[in-house]
Amino acid sequence: YQRRVHGGKESRVIGAIVCKLDYHHPGTAQQTIRGYIAMLAVEKQYRGLGLGSKLVCFAIETMIRKNCQEVVLEAESTNVGALRLYENLGFVRDKRLHHYYLNGGDAFRLKLWLKPLL
């Protein structure tokens, strides 16, 4: 997201999402196209306005158009705001990853199923 300032002459980024698509279990009967959200960031003063949700929804809609079947991400176990945002969008906690971060903190792997797996 960009915000225009000073009569629309300048703009700056106030939010961003980094994601990718990849094959999960390539070459097997269980092969799926999996989306991965690596990072979501919104400037502190703009949080709570729904920008993060809009960025995630935009990414998911793009992944759906590319025949993605599931989306995964990791969120710090203490990041209540991020966990709430993703769970409100339908993600579920798949597993707890102990000592996932360099600071020793735990993460939750969150997953969103977009299509039923056959």
Helices and strands as residue ranges (DSSP letters): E 2-5, E 10-13, E 15-24, E 32-42, G 44-46, H 51-65, E 70-76, H 80-88, E 92-97, E 107-113
